[in-house]
Amino acid sequence: MGQHTVELTDANFDELVLKSDKPVLVDFWAQWCGPCLAIAPAIEELAAEYKDNFVVGKLDVDANAAISQRFRITSIPTLMIFKNGEMVEKQVGASPKPVLKKKMEEAIA
């Protein structure tokens, strides 16, 4: 995890994501996933830029099968934005930082 991202797990997901008073960007990833590692710096930069308005968390799909199955994660990276306990955006595959930034801006509005 980076300095501005939180580690999400099966145990803390509902509390940190679904009950959050801020929008949450969840990065479903794995250590062996090349595209996941490629977008990791952009995810960390966005976490730093939006630290006052957003929670950015990373969930290792290998270590957290229950949440991965619950949200039917079949490809990684998968990025989801949750707002008020509901998923409002889903992006499967690596996306450039400007695309993710736009989606985050839309969630704040």
Buried (B, 14 or more C-beta within 10 A) or exposed (E): BBEBBBEBBBEBBEEBBEEBEBBBBBBBBBEEBEBBBEBBEBBBBBBEBBBEEBBBBBBBBEEBEEBBEEBEBEEBBBBBBBBEEEBEBEBBEBBEBEEBBEBBEEBEE
